[in-house]
C-alpha cells in the first residue's frame, strides 16, 4: 500500500473521543508528553504520534479496569 493510511473501522465516536483525549494527554500528562516528544524527535508524523498515545491510553485504561483502580 502506498500513501497515507486511514483508519475506517471501529466505532467512529469512540475513535474521535480517543483522538481528542490523546491530544490533550500528550500536552498535559507528563509521562505521555515524554512519550510523544520521543516519537516526534524520531520523526514520526503528528497523527502517528497521537494514535500511539491513544493506544497507550487504552492500555492504561484496561490495566486500571483490570485492577479495579481509579
Predicted model as a PDB file, atoms N, CA, C, CB and O in Angstrom, pLDDT in the B-factor column:
MODEL        1                                                                  
ATOM      1  N   UNK A   1       0.842  -1.182   0.000  1.00 64.00           N  
ATOM      2  CA  UNK A   1       0.000   0.000   0.000  1.00 64.00           C  
ATOM      3  C   UNK A   1       0.884   1.241   0.000  1.00 64.00           C  
ATOM      4  CB  UNK A   1      -0.956   0.001   1.217  1.00 64.00           C  
ATOM      5  O   UNK A   1       1.878   1.304   0.722  1.00 64.00           O  
ATOM      6  N   UNK A   2       0.524   2.203  -0.795  1.00 79.00           N  
ATOM      7  CA  UNK A   2       1.301   3.431  -0.864  1.00 79.00           C  
ATOM      8  C   UNK A   2       0.477   4.605  -0.375  1.00 79.00           C  
ATOM      9  CB  UNK A   2       1.791   3.682  -2.289  1.00 79.00           C  
ATOM     10  O   UNK A   2      -0.753   4.559  -0.387  1.00 79.00           O  
ATOM     11  N   UNK A   3       1.145   5.639   0.047  1.00 79.00           N  
ATOM     12  CA  UNK A   3       0.459   6.830   0.510  1.00 79.00           C  
ATOM     13  C   UNK A   3       0.103   6.746   1.979  1.00 79.00           C  
ATOM     14  CB  UNK A   3      -0.782   7.062  -0.302  1.00 79.00           C  
ATOM     15  O   UNK A   3       0.561   5.856   2.695  1.00 79.00           O  
ATOM     16  N   UNK A   4      -0.716   7.678   2.414  1.00 78.00           N  
ATOM     17  CA  UNK A   4      -1.111   7.713   3.820  1.00 78.00           C  
ATOM     18  C   UNK A   4      -2.218   6.716   4.083  1.00 78.00           C  
ATOM     19  CB  UNK A   4      -1.558   9.119   4.224  1.00 78.00           C  
ATOM     20  O   UNK A   4      -3.082   6.487   3.237  1.00 78.00           O  
ATOM     21  N   UNK A   5      -2.184   6.137   5.243  1.00 75.00           N  
ATOM     22  CA  UNK A   5      -3.211   5.174   5.632  1.00 75.00           C  
ATOM     23  C   UNK A   5      -4.277   5.869   6.449  1.00 75.00           C  
ATOM     24  CB  UNK A   5      -2.602   4.006   6.426  1.00 75.00           C  
ATOM     25  O   UNK A   5      -4.032   6.904   7.070  1.00 75.00           O  
ATOM     26  N   UNK A   6      -5.452   5.293   6.441  1.00 75.00           N  
ATOM     27  CA  UNK A   6      -6.564   5.850   7.205  1.00 75.00           C  
ATOM     28  C   UNK A   6      -7.250   4.737   7.977  1.00 75.00           C  
ATOM     29  CB  UNK A   6      -7.571   6.573   6.277  1.00 75.00           C  
ATOM     30  O   UNK A   6      -7.318   3.594   7.527  1.00 75.00           O  
ATOM     31  N   UNK A   7      -7.752   5.094   9.138  1.00 71.00           N  
ATOM     32  CA  UNK A   7      -8.489   4.142   9.949  1.00 71.00           C  
ATOM     33  C   UNK A   7      -9.970   4.339   9.657  1.00 71.00           C  
ATOM     34  CB  UNK A   7      -8.175   4.319  11.474  1.00 71.00           C  
ATOM     35  O   UNK A   7     -10.490   5.445   9.805  1.00 71.00           O  
ATOM     36  N   UNK A   8     -10.643   3.287   9.247  1.00 75.00           N  
ATOM     37  CA  UNK A   8     -12.056   3.401   8.926  1.00 75.00           C  
ATOM     38  C   UNK A   8     -12.930   2.476   9.750  1.00 75.00           C  
ATOM     39  CB  UNK A   8     -12.267   3.123   7.478  1.00 75.00           C  
ATOM     40  O   UNK A   8     -14.152   2.629   9.776  1.00 75.00           O  
ATOM     41  N   UNK A   9     -12.311   1.518  10.423  1.00 78.00           N  
ATOM     42  CA  UNK A   9     -13.091   0.535  11.173  1.00 78.00           C  
ATOM     43  C   UNK A   9     -13.381   0.985  12.590  1.00 78.00           C  
ATOM     44  CB  UNK A   9     -12.370  -0.785  11.203  1.00 78.00           C  
ATOM     45  O   UNK A   9     -12.881   2.013  13.047  1.00 78.00           O  
ATOM     46  N   UNK A  10     -14.179   0.216  13.266  1.00 82.00           N  
ATOM     47  CA  UNK A  10     -14.486   0.504  14.659  1.00 82.00           C  
ATOM     48  C   UNK A  10     -15.591   1.520  14.811  1.00 82.00           C  
ATOM     49  CB  UNK A  10     -13.264   0.988  15.366  1.00 82.00           C  
ATOM     50  O   UNK A  10     -16.274   1.871  13.849  1.00 82.00           O  
ATOM     51  N   UNK A  11     -15.754   1.983  16.027  1.00 89.00           N  
ATOM     52  CA  UNK A  11     -16.808   2.962  16.321  1.00 89.00           C  
ATOM     53  C   UNK A  11     -16.260   4.365  16.139  1.00 89.00           C  
ATOM     54  CB  UNK A  11     -17.360   2.777  17.761  1.00 89.00           C  
ATOM     55  O   UNK A  11     -15.279   4.756  16.772  1.00 89.00           O  
ATOM     56  N   UNK A  12     -16.910   5.111  15.264  1.00 89.00           N  
ATOM     57  CA  UNK A  12     -16.422   6.433  14.885  1.00 89.00           C  
ATOM     58  C   UNK A  12     -16.363   7.385  16.082  1.00 89.00           C  
ATOM     59  CB  UNK A  12     -17.309   7.023  13.797  1.00 89.00           C  
ATOM     60  O   UNK A  12     -15.366   8.084  16.268  1.00 89.00           O  
ATOM     61  N   UNK A  13     -17.414   7.417  16.886  1.00 92.00           N  
ATOM     62  CA  UNK A  13     -17.451   8.323  18.029  1.00 92.00           C  
ATOM     63  C   UNK A  13     -16.334   8.001  19.017  1.00 92.00           C  
ATOM     64  CB  UNK A  13     -18.812   8.248  18.727  1.00 92.00           C  
ATOM     65  O   UNK A  13     -15.681   8.904  19.540  1.00 92.00           O  
ATOM     66  N   UNK A  14     -16.118   6.726  19.268  1.00 90.00           N  
ATOM     67  CA  UNK A  14     -15.050   6.321  20.182  1.00 90.00           C  
ATOM     68  C   UNK A  14     -13.685   6.723  19.644  1.00 90.00           C  
ATOM     69  CB  UNK A  14     -15.094   4.811  20.420  1.00 90.00           C  
ATOM     70  O   UNK A  14     -12.828   7.171  20.406  1.00 90.00           O  
ATOM     71  N   UNK A  15     -13.471   6.568  18.335  1.00 89.00           N  
ATOM     72  CA  UNK A  15     -12.210   6.996  17.725  1.00 89.00           C  
ATOM     73  C   UNK A  15     -11.984   8.487  17.920  1.00 89.00           C  
ATOM     74  CB  UNK A  15     -12.195   6.656  16.234  1.00 89.00           C  
ATOM     75  O   UNK A  15     -10.876   8.910  18.248  1.00 89.00           O  
ATOM     76  N   UNK A  16     -13.025   9.284  17.721  1.00 92.00           N  
ATOM     77  CA  UNK A  16     -12.900  10.736  17.877  1.00 92.00           C  
ATOM     78  C   UNK A  16     -12.613  11.117  19.334  1.00 92.00           C  
ATOM     79  CB  UNK A  16     -14.182  11.434  17.394  1.00 92.00           C  
ATOM     80  O   UNK A  16     -11.785  11.988  19.602  1.00 92.00           O  
ATOM     81  N   UNK A  17     -13.295  10.465  20.256  1.00 94.00           N  
ATOM     82  CA  UNK A  17     -13.077  10.754  21.674  1.00 94.00           C  
ATOM     83  C   UNK A  17     -11.659  10.372  22.074  1.00 94.00           C  
ATOM     84  CB  UNK A  17     -14.102  10.003  22.550  1.00 94.00           C  
ATOM     85  O   UNK A  17     -10.993  11.132  22.778  1.00 94.00           O  
ATOM     86  N   UNK A  18     -11.191   9.215  21.640  1.00 93.00           N  
ATOM     87  CA  UNK A  18      -9.826   8.791  21.955  1.00 93.00           C  
ATOM     88  C   UNK A  18      -8.792   9.732  21.353  1.00 93.00           C  
ATOM     89  CB  UNK A  18      -9.587   7.374  21.455  1.00 93.00           C  
ATOM     90  O   UNK A  18      -7.786  10.040  21.994  1.00 93.00           O  
ATOM     91  N   UNK A  19      -9.028  10.189  20.135  1.00 93.00           N  
ATOM     92  CA  UNK A  19      -8.092  11.104  19.486  1.00 93.00           C  
ATOM     93  C   UNK A  19      -7.991  12.406  20.283  1.00 93.00           C  
ATOM     94  CB  UNK A  19      -8.532  11.394  18.030  1.00 93.00           C  
ATOM     95  O   UNK A  19      -6.893  12.908  20.520  1.00 93.00           O  
ATOM     96  N   UNK A  20      -9.141  12.950  20.696  1.00 96.00           N  
ATOM     97  CA  UNK A  20      -9.132  14.192  21.474  1.00 96.00           C  
ATOM     98  C   UNK A  20      -8.469  13.986  22.841  1.00 96.00           C  
ATOM     99  CB  UNK A  20     -10.569  14.715  21.657  1.00 96.00           C  
ATOM    100  O   UNK A  20      -7.704  14.834  23.299  1.00 96.00           O  
ATOM    101  N   UNK A  21      -8.767  12.862  23.481  1.00 96.00           N  
ATOM    102  CA  UNK A  21      -8.160  12.565  24.783  1.00 96.00           C  
ATOM    103  C   UNK A  21      -6.648  12.416  24.647  1.00 96.00           C  
ATOM    104  CB  UNK A  21      -8.771  11.282  25.388  1.00 96.00           C  
ATOM    105  O   UNK A  21      -5.898  12.889  25.501  1.00 96.00           O  
ATOM    106  N   UNK A  22      -6.198  11.765  23.584  1.00 97.00           N  
ATOM    107  CA  UNK A  22      -4.765  11.587  23.355  1.00 97.00           C  
ATOM    108  C   UNK A  22      -4.094  12.915  23.058  1.00 97.00           C  
ATOM    109  CB  UNK A  22      -4.522  10.610  22.208  1.00 97.00           C  
ATOM    110  O   UNK A  22      -2.963  13.151  23.483  1.00 97.00           O  
ATOM    111  N   UNK A  23      -4.778  13.778  22.337  1.00 96.00           N  
ATOM    112  CA  UNK A  23      -4.240  15.095  22.021  1.00 96.00           C  
ATOM    113  C   UNK A  23      -4.009  15.901  23.295  1.00 96.00           C  
ATOM    114  CB  UNK A  23      -5.185  15.849  21.077  1.00 96.00           C  
ATOM    115  O   UNK A  23      -2.956  16.514  23.466  1.00 96.00           O  
ATOM    116  N   UNK A  24      -4.992  15.898  24.180  1.00 97.00           N  
ATOM    117  CA  UNK A  24      -4.863  16.622  25.446  1.00 97.00           C  
ATOM    118  C   UNK A  24      -3.811  15.965  26.328  1.00 97.00           C  
ATOM    119  CB  UNK A  24      -6.217  16.680  26.180  1.00 97.00           C  
ATOM    120  O   UNK A  24      -2.984  16.657  26.922  1.00 97.00           O  
ATOM    121  N   UNK A  25      -3.831  14.644  26.423  1.00 96.00           N  
ATOM    122  CA  UNK A  25      -2.886  13.925  27.277  1.00 96.00           C  
ATOM    123  C   UNK A  25      -1.446  14.123  26.814  1.00 96.00           C  
ATOM    124  CB  UNK A  25      -3.224  12.439  27.299  1.00 96.00           C  
ATOM    125  O   UNK A  25      -0.535  14.200  27.639  1.00 96.00           O  
ATOM    126  N   UNK A  26      -1.236  14.205  25.510  1.00 95.00           N  
ATOM    127  CA  UNK A  26       0.131  14.370  25.001  1.00 95.00           C  
ATOM    128  C   UNK A  26       0.695  15.753  25.314  1.00 95.00           C  
ATOM    129  CB  UNK A  26       0.162  14.133  23.496  1.00 95.00           C  
ATOM    130  O   UNK A  26       1.899  15.972  25.179  1.00 95.00           O  
ATOM    131  N   UNK A  27      -0.157  16.684  25.729  1.00 95.00           N  
ATOM    132  CA  UNK A  27       0.315  18.008  26.110  1.00 95.00           C  
ATOM    133  C   UNK A  27       0.366  18.211  27.623  1.00 95.00           C  
ATOM    134  CB  UNK A  27      -0.566  19.055  25.490  1.00 95.00           C  
ATOM    135  O   UNK A  27       1.168  19.011  28.105  1.00 95.00           O  
ATOM    136  N   UNK A  28      -0.471  17.507  28.378  1.00 96.00           N  
ATOM    137  CA  UNK A  28      -0.610  17.796  29.803  1.00 96.00           C  
ATOM    138  C   UNK A  28      -0.161  16.673  30.737  1.00 96.00           C  
ATOM    139  CB  UNK A  28      -2.020  18.119  30.093  1.00 96.00           C  
ATOM    140  O   UNK A  28       0.227  16.957  31.870  1.00 96.00           O  
ATOM    141  N   UNK A  29      -0.199  15.422  30.312  1.00 96.00           N  
ATOM    142  CA  UNK A  29       0.260  14.314  31.155  1.00 96.00           C  
ATOM    143  C   UNK A  29       1.769  14.157  30.946  1.00 96.00           C  
ATOM    144  CB  UNK A  29      -0.507  12.971  30.815  1.00 96.00           C  
ATOM    145  O   UNK A  29       2.227  13.978  29.818  1.00 96.00           O  
ATOM    146  N   UNK A  30       2.530  14.226  32.024  1.00 97.00           N  
ATOM    147  CA  UNK A  30       3.989  14.245  31.897  1.00 97.00           C  
ATOM    148  C   UNK A  30       4.553  12.973  31.264  1.00 97.00           C  
ATOM    149  CB  UNK A  30       4.614  14.447  33.257  1.00 97.00           C  
ATOM    150  O   UNK A  30       5.461  13.045  30.436  1.00 97.00           O  
ATOM    151  N   UNK A  31       4.029  11.824  31.643  1.00 96.00           N  
ATOM    152  CA  UNK A  31       4.524  10.556  31.094  1.00 96.00           C  
ATOM    153  C   UNK A  31       4.221  10.461  29.604  1.00 96.00           C  
ATOM    154  CB  UNK A  31       3.898   9.360  31.840  1.00 96.00           C  
ATOM    155  O   UNK A  31       5.094  10.119  28.807  1.00 96.00           O  
ATOM    156  N   UNK A  32       2.981  10.764  29.233  1.00 97.00           N  
ATOM    157  CA  UNK A  32       2.594  10.679  27.830  1.00 97.00           C  
ATOM    158  C   UNK A  32       3.223  11.797  26.999  1.00 97.00           C  
ATOM    159  CB  UNK A  32       1.079  10.726  27.704  1.00 97.00           C  
ATOM    160  O   UNK A  32       3.450  11.628  25.801  1.00 97.00           O  
ATOM    161  N   UNK A  33       3.502  12.934  27.629  1.00 97.00           N  
ATOM    162  CA  UNK A  33       4.179  14.038  26.930  1.00 97.00           C  
ATOM    163  C   UNK A  33       5.600  13.619  26.547  1.00 97.00           C  
ATOM    164  CB  UNK A  33       4.213  15.320  27.820  1.00 97.00           C  
ATOM    165  O   UNK A  33       6.050  13.872  25.429  1.00 97.00           O  
ATOM    166  N   UNK A  34       6.304  12.974  27.488  1.00 97.00           N  
ATOM    167  CA  UNK A  34       7.658  12.489  27.178  1.00 97.00           C  
ATOM    168  C   UNK A  34       7.624  11.452  26.066  1.00 97.00           C  
ATOM    169  CB  UNK A  34       8.317  11.891  28.431  1.00 97.00           C  
ATOM    170  O   UNK A  34       8.477  11.456  25.178  1.00 97.00           O  
ATOM    171  N   UNK A  35       6.638  10.565  26.118  1.00 97.00           N  
ATOM    172  CA  UNK A  35       6.474   9.539  25.082  1.00 97.00           C  
ATOM    173  C   UNK A  35       6.235  10.188  23.721  1.00 97.00           C  
ATOM    174  CB  UNK A  35       5.304   8.591  25.434  1.00 97.00           C  
ATOM    175  O   UNK A  35       6.859   9.808  22.729  1.00 97.00           O  
ATOM    176  N   UNK A  36       5.330  11.168  23.676  1.00 97.00           N  
ATOM    177  CA  UNK A  36       5.014  11.849  22.415  1.00 97.00           C  
ATOM    178  C   UNK A  36       6.212  12.634  21.903  1.00 97.00           C  
ATOM    179  CB  UNK A  36       3.812  12.785  22.597  1.00 97.00           C  
ATOM    180  O   UNK A  36       6.478  12.640  20.701  1.00 97.00           O  
ATOM    181  N   UNK A  37       6.938  13.296  22.798  1.00 97.00           N  
ATOM    182  CA  UNK A  37       8.128  14.058  22.386  1.00 97.00           C  
ATOM    183  C   UNK A  37       9.193  13.144  21.810  1.00 97.00           C  
ATOM    184  CB  UNK A  37       8.704  14.840  23.570  1.00 97.00           C  
ATOM    185  O   UNK A  37       9.884  13.506  20.857  1.00 97.00           O  
ATOM    186  N   UNK A  38       9.325  11.951  22.392  1.00 97.00           N  
ATOM    187  CA  UNK A  38      10.303  10.987  21.888  1.00 97.00           C  
ATOM    188  C   UNK A  38       9.938  10.528  20.479  1.00 97.00           C  
ATOM    189  CB  UNK A  38      10.400   9.777  22.831  1.00 97.00           C  
ATOM    190  O   UNK A  38      10.812  10.373  19.626  1.00 97.00           O  
ATOM    191  N   UNK A  39       8.651  10.311  20.238  1.00 97.00           N  
ATOM    192  CA  UNK A  39       8.213   9.905  18.904  1.00 97.00           C  
ATOM    193  C   UNK A  39       8.396  11.035  17.890  1.00 97.00           C  
ATOM    194  CB  UNK A  39       6.747   9.464  18.939  1.00 97.00           C  
ATOM    195  O   UNK A  39       8.797  10.798  16.751  1.00 97.00           O  
ATOM    196  N   UNK A  40       8.094  12.279  18.318  1.00 97.00           N  
ATOM    197  CA  UNK A  40       8.282  13.427  17.426  1.00 97.00           C  
ATOM    198  C   UNK A  40       9.755  13.595  17.063  1.00 97.00           C  
ATOM    199  CB  UNK A  40       7.748  14.715  18.083  1.00 97.00           C  
ATOM    200  O   UNK A  40      10.097  13.896  15.920  1.00 97.00           O  
ATOM    201  N   UNK A  41      10.622  13.393  18.063  1.00 98.00           N  
ATOM    202  CA  UNK A  41      12.061  13.514  17.821  1.00 98.00           C  
ATOM    203  C   UNK A  41      12.551  12.444  16.854  1.00 98.00           C  
ATOM    204  CB  UNK A  41      12.834  13.419  19.139  1.00 98.00           C  
ATOM    205  O   UNK A  41      13.539  12.645  16.147  1.00 98.00           O  
ATOM    206  N   UNK A  42      11.859  11.303  16.822  1.00 97.00           N  
ATOM    207  CA  UNK A  42      12.220  10.224  15.898  1.00 97.00           C  
ATOM    208  C   UNK A  42      11.701  10.492  14.491  1.00 97.00           C  
ATOM    209  CB  UNK A  42      11.676   8.892  16.405  1.00 97.00           C  
ATOM    210  O   UNK A  42      11.967   9.721  13.569  1.00 97.00           O  
ATOM    211  N   UNK A  43      10.954  11.595  14.327  1.00 96.00           N  
ATOM    212  CA  UNK A  43      10.480  11.969  13.003  1.00 96.00           C  
ATOM    213  C   UNK A  43       9.118  11.417  12.622  1.00 96.00           C  
ATOM    214  CB  UNK A  43      11.457  11.534  12.008  1.00 96.00           C  
ATOM    215  O   UNK A  43       8.762  11.406  11.443  1.00 96.00           O  
ATOM    216  N   UNK A  44       8.358  10.961  13.598  1.00 95.00           N  
ATOM    217  CA  UNK A  44       7.030  10.419  13.295  1.00 95.00           C  
ATOM    218  C   UNK A  44       6.058  11.555  12.946  1.00 95.00           C  
ATOM    219  CB  UNK A  44       6.489   9.594  14.497  1.00 95.00           C  
ATOM    220  O   UNK A  44       6.168  12.651  13.496  1.00 95.00           O  
ATOM    221  N   UNK A  45       5.118  11.302  12.045  1.00 93.00           N  
ATOM    222  CA  UNK A  45       4.109  12.321  11.720  1.00 93.00           C  
ATOM    223  C   UNK A  45       3.180  12.571  12.908  1.00 93.00           C  
ATOM    224  CB  UNK A  45       3.286  11.892  10.489  1.00 93.00           C  
ATOM    225  O   UNK A  45       3.038  11.723  13.789  1.00 93.00           O  
ATOM    226  N   UNK A  46       2.555  13.738  12.916  1.00 94.00           N  
ATOM    227  CA  UNK A  46       1.709  14.158  14.034  1.00 94.00           C  
ATOM    228  C   UNK A  46       0.608  13.142  14.332  1.00 94.00           C  
ATOM    229  CB  UNK A  46       1.089  15.514  13.737  1.00 94.00           C  
ATOM    230  O   UNK A  46       0.397  12.776  15.488  1.00 94.00           O  
ATOM    231  N   UNK A  47      -0.091  12.688  13.300  1.00 92.00           N  
ATOM    232  CA  UNK A  47      -1.192  11.748  13.520  1.00 92.00           C  
ATOM    233  C   UNK A  47      -0.698  10.410  14.056  1.00 92.00           C  
ATOM    234  CB  UNK A  47      -1.962  11.529  12.225  1.00 92.00           C  
ATOM    235  O   UNK A  47      -1.383   9.776  14.860  1.00 92.00           O  
ATOM    236  N   UNK A  48       0.470   9.976  13.627  1.00 93.00           N  
ATOM    237  CA  UNK A  48       1.037   8.725  14.127  1.00 93.00           C  
ATOM    238  C   UNK A  48       1.370   8.848  15.611  1.00 93.00           C  
ATOM    239  CB  UNK A  48       2.297   8.342  13.326  1.00 93.00           C  
ATOM    240  O   UNK A  48       1.179   7.901  16.374  1.00 93.00           O  
ATOM    241  N   UNK A  49       1.864  10.011  16.016  1.00 96.00           N  
ATOM    242  CA  UNK A  49       2.188  10.242  17.424  1.00 96.00           C  
ATOM    243  C   UNK A  49       0.913  10.209  18.264  1.00 96.00           C  
ATOM    244  CB  UNK A  49       2.922  11.596  17.604  1.00 96.00           C  
ATOM    245  O   UNK A  49       0.870   9.554  19.306  1.00 96.00           O  
ATOM    246  N   UNK A  50      -0.122  10.913  17.813  1.00 95.00           N  
ATOM    247  CA  UNK A  50      -1.375  10.964  18.569  1.00 95.00           C  
ATOM    248  C   UNK A  50      -2.030   9.587  18.624  1.00 95.00           C  
ATOM    249  CB  UNK A  50      -2.341  11.986  17.944  1.00 95.00           C  
ATOM    250  O   UNK A  50      -2.604   9.215  19.647  1.00 95.00           O  
ATOM    251  N   UNK A  51      -1.947   8.831  17.536  1.00 93.00           N  
ATOM    252  CA  UNK A  51      -2.502   7.474  17.521  1.00 93.00           C  
ATOM    253  C   UNK A  51      -1.754   6.573  18.495  1.00 93.00           C  
ATOM    254  CB  UNK A  51      -2.443   6.881  16.104  1.00 93.00           C  
ATOM    255  O   UNK A  51      -2.372   5.757  19.180  1.00 93.00           O  
ATOM    256  N   UNK A  52      -0.440   6.708  18.565  1.00 96.00           N  
ATOM    257  CA  UNK A  52       0.354   5.916  19.506  1.00 96.00           C  
ATOM    258  C   UNK A  52      -0.009   6.270  20.947  1.00 96.00           C  
ATOM    259  CB  UNK A  52       1.860   6.139  19.266  1.00 96.00           C  
ATOM    260  O   UNK A  52      -0.102   5.387  21.800  1.00 96.00           O  
ATOM    261  N   UNK A  53      -0.214   7.552  21.217  1.00 97.00           N  
ATOM    262  CA  UNK A  53      -0.617   7.985  22.558  1.00 97.00           C  
ATOM    263  C   UNK A  53      -2.007   7.434  22.884  1.00 97.00           C  
ATOM    264  CB  UNK A  53      -0.607   9.538  22.663  1.00 97.00           C  
ATOM    265  O   UNK A  53      -2.255   7.014  24.015  1.00 97.00           O  
ATOM    266  N   UNK A  54      -2.910   7.432  21.909  1.00 96.00           N  
ATOM    267  CA  UNK A  54      -4.253   6.887  22.117  1.00 96.00           C  
ATOM    268  C   UNK A  54      -4.186   5.398  22.449  1.00 96.00           C  
ATOM    269  CB  UNK A  54      -5.127   7.114  20.868  1.00 96.00           C  
ATOM    270  O   UNK A  54      -4.899   4.925  23.334  1.00 96.00           O  
ATOM    271  N   UNK A  55      -3.341   4.667  21.750  1.00 95.00           N  
ATOM    272  CA  UNK A  55      -3.184   3.233  22.044  1.00 95.00           C  
ATOM    273  C   UNK A  55      -2.646   3.030  23.446  1.00 95.00           C  
ATOM    274  CB  UNK A  55      -2.250   2.565  21.022  1.00 95.00           C  
ATOM    275  O   UNK A  55      -3.070   2.113  24.149  1.00 95.00           O  
ATOM    276  N   UNK A  56      -1.715   3.876  23.857  1.00 97.00           N  
ATOM    277  CA  UNK A  56      -1.162   3.778  25.200  1.00 97.00           C  
ATOM    278  C   UNK A  56      -2.231   4.116  26.244  1.00 97.00           C  
ATOM    279  CB  UNK A  56       0.055   4.713  25.350  1.00 97.00           C  
ATOM    280  O   UNK A  56      -2.273   3.506  27.312  1.00 97.00           O  
ATOM    281  N   UNK A  57      -3.090   5.083  25.934  1.00 95.00           N  
ATOM    282  CA  UNK A  57      -4.198   5.408  26.835  1.00 95.00           C  
ATOM    283  C   UNK A  57      -5.139   4.216  27.020  1.00 95.00           C  
ATOM    284  CB  UNK A  57      -4.980   6.611  26.300  1.00 95.00           C  
ATOM    285  O   UNK A  57      -5.586   3.936  28.132  1.00 95.00           O  
ATOM    286  N   UNK A  58      -5.430   3.524  25.934  1.00 95.00           N  
ATOM    287  CA  UNK A  58      -6.299   2.339  26.012  1.00 95.00           C  
ATOM    288  C   UNK A  58      -5.646   1.272  26.891  1.00 95.00           C  
ATOM    289  CB  UNK A  58      -6.588   1.768  24.590  1.00 95.00           C  
ATOM    290  O   UNK A  58      -6.325   0.625  27.688  1.00 95.00           O  
ATOM    291  N   UNK A  59      -4.351   1.089  26.751  1.00 95.00           N  
ATOM    292  CA  UNK A  59      -3.627   0.119  27.577  1.00 95.00           C  
ATOM    293  C   UNK A  59      -3.707   0.500  29.056  1.00 95.00           C  
ATOM    294  CB  UNK A  59      -2.153   0.025  27.132  1.00 95.00           C  
ATOM    295  O   UNK A  59      -3.918  -0.359  29.912  1.00 95.00           O  
ATOM    296  N   UNK A  60      -3.540   1.787  29.349  1.00 94.00           N  
ATOM    297  CA  UNK A  60      -3.605   2.264  30.731  1.00 94.00           C  
ATOM    298  C   UNK A  60      -5.007   2.055  31.299  1.00 94.00           C  
ATOM    299  CB  UNK A  60      -3.210   3.754  30.811  1.00 94.00           C  
ATOM    300  O   UNK A  60      -5.160   1.583  32.425  1.00 94.00           O  
ATOM    301  N   UNK A  61      -6.029   2.407  30.519  1.00 93.00           N  
ATOM    302  CA  UNK A  61      -7.411   2.237  30.978  1.00 93.00           C  
ATOM    303  C   UNK A  61      -7.730   0.770  31.223  1.00 93.00           C  
ATOM    304  CB  UNK A  61      -8.391   2.821  29.957  1.00 93.00           C  
ATOM    305  O   UNK A  61      -8.383   0.437  32.212  1.00 93.00           O  
ATOM    306  N   UNK A  62      -7.279  -0.110  30.338  1.00 95.00           N  
ATOM    307  CA  UNK A  62      -7.513  -1.546  30.521  1.00 95.00           C  
ATOM    308  C   UNK A  62      -6.847  -2.056  31.790  1.00 95.00           C  
ATOM    309  CB  UNK A  62      -7.000  -2.331  29.312  1.00 95.00           C  
ATOM    310  O   UNK A  62      -7.428  -2.865  32.513  1.00 95.00           O  
ATOM    311  N   UNK A  63      -5.622  -1.587  32.070  1.00 95.00           N  
ATOM    312  CA  UNK A  63      -4.922  -2.014  33.276  1.00 95.00           C  
ATOM    313  C   UNK A  63      -5.646  -1.512  34.523  1.00 95.00           C  
ATOM    314  CB  UNK A  63      -3.470  -1.511  33.262  1.00 95.00           C  
ATOM    315  O   UNK A  63      -5.759  -2.238  35.510  1.00 95.00           O  
ATOM    316  N   UNK A  64      -6.138  -0.268  34.479  1.00 95.00           N  
ATOM    317  CA  UNK A  64      -6.874   0.261  35.622  1.00 95.00           C  
ATOM    318  C   UNK A  64      -8.174  -0.515  35.857  1.00 95.00           C  
ATOM    319  CB  UNK A  64      -7.179   1.747  35.411  1.00 95.00           C  
ATOM    320  O   UNK A  64      -8.533  -0.802  36.999  1.00 95.00           O  
ATOM    321  N   UNK A  65      -8.860  -0.845  34.798  1.00 95.00           N  
ATOM    322  CA  UNK A  65     -10.105  -1.624  34.932  1.00 95.00           C  
ATOM    323  C   UNK A  65      -9.826  -3.022  35.478  1.00 95.00           C  
ATOM    324  CB  UNK A  65     -10.824  -1.729  33.573  1.00 95.00           C  
ATOM    325  O   UNK A  65     -10.568  -3.532  36.319  1.00 95.00           O  
ATOM    326  N   UNK A  66      -8.764  -3.625  34.997  1.00 95.00           N  
ATOM    327  CA  UNK A  66      -8.423  -4.974  35.441  1.00 95.00           C  
ATOM    328  C   UNK A  66      -8.107  -4.997  36.935  1.00 95.00           C  
ATOM    329  CB  UNK A  66      -7.230  -5.513  34.641  1.00 95.00           C  
ATOM    330  O   UNK A  66      -8.493  -5.927  37.643  1.00 95.00           O  
ATOM    331  N   UNK A  67      -7.401  -3.962  37.414  1.00 94.00           N  
ATOM    332  CA  UNK A  67      -7.022  -3.884  38.825  1.00 94.00           C  
ATOM    333  C   UNK A  67      -8.050  -3.162  39.679  1.00 94.00           C  
ATOM    334  CB  UNK A  67      -5.697  -3.196  38.958  1.00 94.00           C  
ATOM    335  O   UNK A  67      -7.858  -2.982  40.882  1.00 94.00           O  
ATOM    336  N   UNK A  68      -9.149  -2.750  39.045  1.00 92.00           N  
ATOM    337  CA  UNK A  68     -10.241  -2.034  39.724  1.00 92.00           C  
ATOM    338  C   UNK A  68      -9.731  -0.809  40.479  1.00 92.00           C  
ATOM    339  CB  UNK A  68     -10.968  -2.973  40.694  1.00 92.00           C  
ATOM    340  O   UNK A  68     -10.028  -0.620  41.659  1.00 92.00           O  
ATOM    341  N   UNK A  69      -8.962   0.012  39.779  1.00 90.00           N  
ATOM    342  CA  UNK A  69      -8.420   1.245  40.347  1.00 90.00           C  
ATOM    343  C   UNK A  69      -9.041   2.445  39.654  1.00 90.00           C  
ATOM    344  CB  UNK A  69      -6.882   1.283  40.221  1.00 90.00           C  
ATOM    345  O   UNK A  69      -9.597   2.326  38.562  1.00 90.00           O  
ATOM    346  N   UNK A  70      -8.942   3.598  40.296  1.00 83.00           N  
ATOM    347  CA  UNK A  70      -9.417   4.848  39.690  1.00 83.00           C  
ATOM    348  C   UNK A  70      -8.254   5.603  39.116  1.00 83.00           C  
ATOM    349  CB  UNK A  70     -10.165   5.718  40.712  1.00 83.00           C  
ATOM    350  O   UNK A  70      -8.436   6.686  38.558  1.00 83.00           O  
TER     351      UNK A  70                                                      
ENDMDL                                                                          
END                                                                             
